[in-house]
Amino acid sequence: MKKGRKIVKRDTTIDLLKGIGITSIVIGHVRSYLPGGFPIVAYVYTYHIMVFLFVAGMCFKPQNNISPFMQIGKRLGGLLPLYVIYSAFFVACHNLFRRAHILSNDIPKYGKREIVQNILNSLTFGNSERLLGAFWFVPMFFVAVSFFIIIFYKMEQMKKPIWGHTIVIIVCSIVGIVLNYKEIYLNYRIQTSILGISIIYLGYFYKRHCMKCEKYLKWWYAPILGVMIWGILLLKIGMIELSVNQIMHPALFYPVTVIGILFCLCLAEGIKKVRPICKMFTTIGKNSYHIMALHFLAFKCVDLVAVRIFKDGNDVLEKFTVSYEGLWYIYYIAGIAIPIIIIYTLKYIRNKLSKLKV
C-alpha cells in the first residue's frame, strides 16, 4: 500500500513574524513621520530587517544526513529563482516604466546590451533597478544564513560546542558593530550579514526552547515594549537604517533590536487571538518575498491614479518612493494588497491552465 505524503503544518508564529516584518518594511518606505510627529520610519527600522533573520534561525533544523553546503544550496534554490524572475521583469520593463514616468527620465534608458547584462547580473544577486531597491536585503540575507550554517556545524564538531557558539556570537557581534559603525561597505553587504548572525542564533535558540519562552510572552507586553522603543527614539541618539550602515549607537543596536523582536513576538501573540487578523497577517507573511519585490511598483500604481485625479505633472509622478506623502494610509494598503492580488491572480490563471492541459 502506497504511503500518503506527510503534511507538515506551518508554524503560525513564523508566518505572523514575516507578516509583521514585511508590513513594517512597506510602512518604512512611505513617509518618515505620521500626523502628530510620530517617527514611524525610525520606529519600524528598529526591527523590520532583523526579524527576518530571527525567523531564519527559527526555521533552521540541524541535519546530520545533509551537508551544510547542501542546506545552503536549498536556501539558494528558494531565493535565487524568484530574484532572477523579478529582476528580469523589471529590467525588461525598465524603458516602459521610464516612458510612463514611473521611473525618472534622469535614469538612463537601456539598450539591448544593458538589458542582457543586467538580467545576467541577477544570477549573482546583482540588482540595477530602482523599483527593486528593497532587494538589497536578499543577498545579505542569503550570505548571513550561509555563514551561520557553516559556522554552526563547525562549532558542533568541537568538544564543547556551547563554548564555540558563544565565542562566535560575541566575535560576530563585535565585528559586525565595528564594520557598520566605521561605515565599511563590503560586497553583498557582508557587514550587515555578520551583524545578523547573532540574531539568527537568537532565533534558533528561541525555537529550541519556545515551549519555555512562549509562556512568558503575553500580548499585553507589546504596547509596553512599543513604548520602550519610542522612548529610546525620543532620546535622539540616532536611528537604525541598515541599508546605509546606521546602527543608532554601538552599545544600543543589539538591545534595541532584541526589544523590537520581542515586540513583534508579543504582537504576534495578540494577533493570534483575533482570527480574521491572524489569517490576514499569515497570508501577508506567506507572500512576503513577493510584497518585497512589488510594493514600490504598487506605490507608483497609486501615484498614476492620484496624478490624474489631482491633475499634476510628470515631475510629481517621477518622485520616489511616493508622490503624495499625505496619502500614506492608501500606500500602506496598496503596498500589501496589490502584490497579493497579483500573485493570487497569477496562481489562479496557472491552475486554470493546468486543468486545461489535463
MARLO-985216 format. One record per residue (C-alpha): residue number from 1; residue in one letter; x, z, y. Coordinates in nm, 4 decimals. Example, Ala and Ser with C-alpha at 12.3 -4.5 7.8 and 13.67 -1.06 7.14 Angstrom:
<recs>
  dovex  kolti        c1        c3        c2
      1      A    1.2300    0.7800   -0.4500
      2      S    1.3670    0.7140   -0.1060
</recs>
This chain:
<recs>
  dovex  kolti        c1        c3        c2
      1      M    0.0000    0.0000    0.0000
      2      K    0.1365   -0.1010    0.3397
      3      K    0.2064    0.1905    0.5658
      4      G    0.0488    0.1868    0.9093
      5      R    0.2721    0.1844    1.2103
      6      K    0.3271    0.5263    1.3584
      7      I    0.1709    0.5619    1.7030
      8      V    0.3927    0.7504    1.9474
      9      K    0.1940    0.9424    2.2060
     10      R    0.3219    0.9035    2.5608
     11      D    0.4276    1.2139    2.7472
     12      T    0.1788    1.2564    3.0312
     13      T    0.4259    1.4597    3.2378
     14      I    0.6784    1.1752    3.2304
     15      D    0.4204    0.9203    3.3477
     16      L    0.2985    1.1580    3.6188
     17      L    0.6526    1.2218    3.7467
     18      K    0.7164    0.8475    3.7591
     19      G    0.3830    0.8032    3.9367
     20      I    0.4697    1.0685    4.1943
     21      G    0.8182    0.9199    4.2335
     22      I    0.7141    0.5593    4.2933
     23      T    0.4278    0.6647    4.5224
     24      S    0.6831    0.8585    4.7258
     25      I    0.9104    0.5525    4.7402
     26      V    0.6234    0.3423    4.8757
     27      I    0.5387    0.6125    5.1301
     28      G    0.9021    0.6356    5.2368
     29      H    0.9191    0.2649    5.3189
     30      V    0.6338    0.2624    5.5723
     31      R    0.6964    0.4995    5.8648
     32      S    0.9178    0.7976    5.9462
     33      Y    0.6517    1.0343    6.0826
     34      L    0.2838    1.0894    6.0182
     35      P    0.0445    1.1736    6.3038
     36      G    0.1325    1.5231    6.4211
     37      G    0.5047    1.4631    6.3772
     38      F    0.5328    1.5456    6.0049
     39      P    0.8650    1.3928    5.8831
     40      I    0.7164    1.2156    5.5802
     41      V    1.0167    0.9905    5.5048
     42      A    1.2709    1.2743    5.5161
     43      Y    1.0299    1.4788    5.3043
     44      V    0.9846    1.2357    5.0135
     45      Y    1.3515    1.1376    5.0249
     46      T    1.4450    1.4877    4.9095
     47      Y    1.3371    1.3965    4.5558
     48      H    1.1989    1.0405    4.5231
     49      I    1.5124    0.8818    4.3682
     50      M    1.6465    1.1741    4.1666
     51      V    1.3119    1.2443    3.9999
     52      F    1.3569    0.9167    3.8065
     53      L    1.6975    1.0310    3.6823
     54      F    1.5401    1.3620    3.5836
     55      V    1.2828    1.1633    3.3832
     56      A    1.5667    0.9650    3.2210
     57      G    1.7087    1.2949    3.0983
     58      M    1.3675    1.3969    2.9645
     59      C    1.3456    1.0684    2.7725
     60      F    1.6933    1.0964    2.6189
     61      K    1.6957    1.1747    2.2478
     62      P    2.0357    1.2070    2.0747
     63      Q    2.0513    0.9815    1.7673
     64      N    2.3381    1.0050    1.5204
     65      N    2.2360    0.6852    1.3397
     66      I    2.2768    0.4703    1.6539
     67      S    2.6000    0.4400    1.8504
     68      P    2.5998    0.5298    2.2217
     69      F    2.6600    0.1654    2.3102
     70      M    2.3548    0.0600    2.1081
     71      Q    2.1485    0.3063    2.3094
     72      I    2.2939    0.1693    2.6326
     73      G    2.2068   -0.1797    2.5090
     74      K    1.8462   -0.0739    2.4557
     75      R    1.8349    0.0575    2.8132
     76      L    1.9808   -0.2687    2.9380
     77      G    1.7202   -0.4617    2.7405
     78      G    1.4464   -0.2629    2.9110
     79      L    1.5802   -0.3095    3.2643
     80      L    1.7630   -0.6417    3.2954
     81      P    1.4994   -0.8985    3.1822
     82      L    1.2445   -0.7805    3.4405
     83      Y    1.5196   -0.7575    3.7009
     84      V    1.6122   -1.1219    3.6396
     85      I    1.2470   -1.2364    3.6334
     86      Y    1.1647   -1.0705    3.9649
     87      S    1.4917   -1.1876    4.1211
     88      A    1.4257   -1.5462    4.0088
     89      F    1.0728   -1.5307    4.1519
     90      F    1.1802   -1.4024    4.4934
     91      V    1.4781   -1.6388    4.5117
     92      A    1.2558   -1.9347    4.4203
     93      C    1.0021   -1.8296    4.6866
     94      H    1.2662   -1.7450    4.9493
     95      N    1.2190   -2.0605    5.1580
     96      L    0.8401   -2.0439    5.1201
     97      F    0.8335   -1.6829    5.2442
     98      R    1.0596   -1.7860    5.5312
     99      R    0.8257   -2.0673    5.6361
    100      A    0.5308   -1.8270    5.6178
    101      H    0.7291   -1.5814    5.8391
    102      I    0.7078   -1.3122    5.5726
    103      L    1.0851   -1.3312    5.5982
    104      S    1.2504   -1.3630    5.9378
    105      N    1.3852   -1.7046    6.0360
    106      D    1.7129   -1.5264    6.1143
    107      I    1.7640   -1.5091    5.7372
    108      P    1.9400   -1.8282    5.6167
    109      K    1.7498   -2.0939    5.4270
    110      Y    1.8526   -2.1544    5.0642
    111      G    1.9742   -2.4840    4.9288
    112      K    1.9792   -2.5693    4.5579
    113      R    2.3277   -2.4216    4.5184
    114      E    2.2258   -2.0855    4.6714
    115      I    1.9113   -2.0707    4.4590
    116      V    2.1063   -2.1249    4.1354
    117      Q    2.3862   -1.8865    4.2376
    118      N    2.1502   -1.6049    4.3361
    119      I    1.9472   -1.6344    4.0166
    120      L    2.2673   -1.6288    3.8079
    121      N    2.3941   -1.3284    4.0076
    122      S    2.0862   -1.1344    3.8983
    123      L    2.2208   -1.1475    3.5410
    124      T    2.4797   -0.8933    3.6547
    125      F    2.2315   -0.6945    3.8687
    126      G    2.3149   -0.8907    4.1822
    127      N    2.0383   -0.8961    4.4432
    128      S    2.0179   -1.1139    4.7543
    129      E    1.6536   -1.0693    4.8520
    130      R    1.5266   -0.8507    5.1365
    131      L    1.1850   -0.8174    4.9700
    132      L    1.3631   -0.6754    4.6634
    133      G    1.5539   -0.4223    4.8710
    134      A    1.4298   -0.1315    4.6592
    135      F    1.6017   -0.2865    4.3567
    136      W    1.9339   -0.1319    4.4656
    137      F    1.8087    0.1580    4.2559
    138      V    1.8050   -0.0338    3.9239
    139      P    2.1796   -0.0945    3.8665
    140      M    2.2569    0.2536    3.9995
    141      F    2.0074    0.3996    3.7518
    142      F    2.1491    0.1959    3.4615
    143      V    2.5084    0.2965    3.5406
    144      A    2.4120    0.6649    3.5729
    145      V    2.2283    0.6654    3.2391
    146      S    2.5124    0.4739    3.0702
    147      F    2.7724    0.7225    3.1969
    148      F    2.5552    1.0095    3.0822
    149      I    2.5064    0.8700    2.7303
    150      I    2.8801    0.8067    2.6779
    151      I    2.9791    1.1461    2.8207
    152      F    2.7105    1.3303    2.6238
    153      Y    2.8302    1.2012    2.2868
    154      K    3.1953    1.2580    2.3746
    155      M    3.1200    1.6208    2.4621
    156      E    2.9183    1.6653    2.1428
    157      Q    3.2329    1.5855    1.9446
    158      M    3.4098    1.8881    2.0893
    159      K    3.4352    2.2173    1.9031
    160      K    3.2410    2.3897    2.1802
    161      P    3.0173    2.1163    2.3253
    162      I    2.8339    2.3527    2.5582
    163      W    3.1587    2.4117    2.7493
    164      G    3.2237    2.0390    2.7605
    165      H    2.8781    1.9689    2.9030
    166      T    2.9177    2.2469    3.1582
    167      I    3.2533    2.1132    3.2781
    168      V    3.1098    1.7596    3.3051
    169      I    2.8152    1.8811    3.5129
    170      I    3.0461    2.0682    3.7524
    171      V    3.3013    1.7848    3.7833
    172      C    3.0374    1.5111    3.8283
    173      S    2.8552    1.7193    4.0880
    174      I    3.1725    1.7774    4.2909
    175      V    3.2955    1.4168    4.2626
    176      G    2.9505    1.2788    4.3500
    177      I    2.9176    1.5057    4.6539
    178      V    3.2673    1.4156    4.7796
    179      L    3.2180    1.0386    4.7344
    180      N    2.8847    1.0412    4.9166
    181      Y    2.9897    1.2841    5.1892
    182      K    3.3015    1.0768    5.2594
    183      E    3.0767    0.7673    5.2663
    184      I    3.2746    0.5886    4.9949
    185      Y    3.0840    0.2859    4.8653
    186      L    3.1528    0.1556    4.5142
    187      N    3.0130   -0.1399    4.3221
    188      Y    2.6640   -0.0832    4.1798
    189      R    2.6538    0.2351    4.3924
    190      I    2.8555    0.4232    4.1335
    191      Q    2.8992    0.7039    4.3873
    192      T    2.5234    0.7700    4.3597
    193      S    2.5275    0.7275    3.9803
    194      I    2.7872    1.0035    3.9487
    195      L    2.5775    1.2236    4.1780
    196      G    2.2814    1.1723    3.9432
    197      I    2.4495    1.2607    3.6118
    198      S    2.3875    1.6333    3.6672
    199      I    2.0193    1.5600    3.7332
    200      I    1.9943    1.3635    3.4066
    201      Y    2.1427    1.6675    3.2301
    202      L    1.8832    1.8837    3.4035
    203      G    1.6037    1.6616    3.2730
    204      Y    1.7490    1.6694    2.9217
    205      F    1.7769    2.0492    2.9164
    206      Y    1.4280    2.0829    3.0627
    207      K    1.2806    1.8648    2.7873
    208      R    1.4626    2.0597    2.5157
    209      H    1.3232    2.3868    2.6470
    210      C    0.9997    2.2596    2.8025
    211      M    0.7812    2.4926    2.5965
    212      K    0.9630    2.7852    2.7551
    213      C    0.9792    2.6250    3.1017
    214      E    0.6231    2.4953    3.1305
    215      K    0.4667    2.8398    3.1130
    216      Y    0.6437    2.9207    3.4403
    217      L    0.5222    2.6013    3.6131
    218      K    0.1969    2.6677    3.7966
    219      W    0.0153    2.4095    4.0069
    220      W   -0.0103    2.6527    4.2961
    221      Y    0.3705    2.6699    4.3195
    222      A    0.3587    2.3092    4.4531
    223      P    0.2403    2.3983    4.8058
    224      I    0.4885    2.6876    4.8195
    225      L    0.7779    2.4614    4.7190
    226      G    0.6463    2.1938    4.9542
    227      V    0.6572    2.4353    5.2476
    228      M    1.0121    2.5323    5.1472
    229      I    1.1202    2.1662    5.1686
    230      W    0.9510    2.1305    5.5065
    231      G    1.1194    2.4495    5.6293
    232      I    1.4631    2.3158    5.5314
    233      L    1.3928    1.9889    5.7141
    234      L    1.2898    2.1834    6.0260
    235      L    1.6449    2.3209    6.0401
    236      K    1.7531    1.9687    6.1474
    237      I    2.0599    1.9792    5.9237
    238      G    2.0094    1.6173    5.8248
    239      M    1.8227    1.4222    5.5600
    240      I    1.8817    1.2767    5.2156
    241      E    1.8998    0.8964    5.2081
    242      L    2.0968    0.7928    4.9016
    243      S    2.0883    0.4196    4.9775
    244      V    2.3297    0.4921    5.2631
    245      N    2.5110    0.7927    5.1084
    246      Q    2.3341    1.0580    5.3175
    247      I    2.3136    1.3870    5.1270
    248      M    2.1971    1.6197    5.4080
    249      H    2.4815    1.8700    5.3538
    250      P    2.7303    1.9106    5.0641
    251      A    2.6094    2.2640    4.9913
    252      L    2.2395    2.1773    5.0153
    253      F    2.1993    1.8491    4.8276
    254      Y    2.1518    1.9895    4.4766
    255      P    1.9454    2.2965    4.5776
    256      V    1.7092    2.0788    4.7845
    257      T    1.6905    1.8146    4.5092
    258      V    1.6068    2.0769    4.2458
    259      I    1.3368    2.2239    4.4722
    260      G    1.1983    1.8714    4.5133
    261      I    1.1917    1.8109    4.1381
    262      L    1.0228    2.1470    4.0792
    263      F    0.7703    2.0484    4.3459
    264      C    0.6983    1.7272    4.1502
    265      L    0.6682    1.9158    3.8197
    266      C    0.4218    2.1669    3.9650
    267      L    0.2314    1.8901    4.1404
    268      A    0.2058    1.7118    3.8045
    269      E    0.0591    2.0277    3.6504
    270      G   -0.2069    2.0308    3.9217
    271      I   -0.2828    1.6591    3.8786
    272      K   -0.3385    1.7131    3.5053
    273      K   -0.6347    1.9364    3.5876
    274      V   -0.8248    1.6550    3.7625
    275      R   -0.8818    1.3830    3.5043
    276      P   -0.9540    1.0818    3.7334
    277      I   -0.6496    1.1566    3.9487
    278      C   -0.4392    1.2173    3.6369
    279      K   -0.5425    0.8802    3.4954
    280      M   -0.4650    0.7098    3.8266
    281      F   -0.1153    0.8588    3.8533
    282      T   -0.0291    0.7909    3.4887
    283      T   -0.1280    0.4267    3.5444
    284      I    0.0921    0.4181    3.8534
    285      G    0.3770    0.5754    3.6555
    286      K    0.3496    0.3230    3.3729
    287      N    0.3797    0.0413    3.6275
    288      S    0.6495    0.1978    3.8459
    289      Y    0.9017   -0.0829    3.7855
    290      H    0.6511   -0.3483    3.8953
    291      I    0.5492   -0.1456    4.2005
    292      M    0.9148   -0.1079    4.2970
    293      A    0.9549   -0.4858    4.2781
    294      L    0.6356   -0.5887    4.4559
    295      H    0.5487   -0.3244    4.7151
    296      F    0.7411   -0.4889    5.0030
    297      L    0.5568   -0.8136    4.9310
    298      A    0.2309   -0.6157    4.9245
    299      F    0.3127   -0.4783    5.2712
    300      K    0.3619   -0.8310    5.4029
    301      C    0.0300   -0.9395    5.2492
    302      V   -0.1350   -0.6723    5.4630
    303      D    0.0632   -0.7975    5.7642
    304      L   -0.0519   -1.1562    5.7063
    305      V   -0.4135   -1.0416    5.7349
    306      A   -0.3522   -0.7974    6.0223
    307      V   -0.1659   -1.0544    6.2333
    308      R   -0.4629   -1.2899    6.2081
    309      I   -0.7090   -1.0137    6.2982
    310      F   -0.5059   -0.8883    6.5960
    311      K   -0.4055   -1.2445    6.6954
    312      D   -0.0351   -1.1560    6.7144
    313      G    0.2551   -1.3968    6.6818
    314      N    0.5109   -1.4661    6.4123
    315      D    0.7605   -1.2321    6.5790
    316      V    0.5312   -0.9418    6.4830
    317      L    0.4774   -1.0745    6.1302
    318      E    0.8526   -1.1007    6.0704
    319      K    0.9082   -0.7268    6.1280
    320      F    1.0401   -0.5414    5.8240
    321      T    0.9296   -0.3372    5.6342
    322      V    0.5880   -0.3368    5.8043
    323      S    0.4482   -0.4865    6.1236
    324      Y    0.1975   -0.2134    6.2151
    325      E    0.3046    0.1468    6.1529
    326      G   -0.0377    0.2606    6.2733
    327      L   -0.1871    0.1108    5.9572
    328      W    0.0263    0.3395    5.7401
    329      Y   -0.2681    0.4509    5.5230
    330      I   -0.3501    0.0871    5.4364
    331      Y    0.0127    0.0164    5.3451
    332      Y    0.0180    0.3235    5.1198
    333      I   -0.2836    0.1983    4.9256
    334      A   -0.1825   -0.1690    4.9225
    335      G    0.1774   -0.0934    4.8198
    336      I    0.0458    0.0637    4.4998
    337      A   -0.2796   -0.1246    4.4387
    338      I   -0.1695   -0.4861    4.4943
    339      P    0.1208   -0.4754    4.2430
    340      I   -0.1030   -0.3104    3.9804
    341      I   -0.3784   -0.5686    4.0375
    342      I   -0.1223   -0.8498    3.9999
    343      I    0.0218   -0.7061    3.6787
    344      Y   -0.3150   -0.6368    3.5169
    345      T   -0.4393   -0.9835    3.6154
    346      L   -0.1332   -1.1439    3.4548
    347      K   -0.1821   -0.9327    3.1415
    348      Y   -0.5480   -1.0368    3.1266
    349      I   -0.4557   -1.4044    3.1565
    350      R   -0.1852   -1.3678    2.8914
    351      N   -0.4279   -1.2012    2.6490
    352      K   -0.6848   -1.4761    2.7077
    353      L   -0.4274   -1.7461    2.6463
    354      S   -0.3013   -1.5762    2.3296
    355      K   -0.6571   -1.5675    2.1932
    356      L   -0.6991   -1.9393    2.2685
    357      K   -0.3847   -2.0171    2.0679
    358      V   -0.5233   -1.8275    1.7687
</recs>
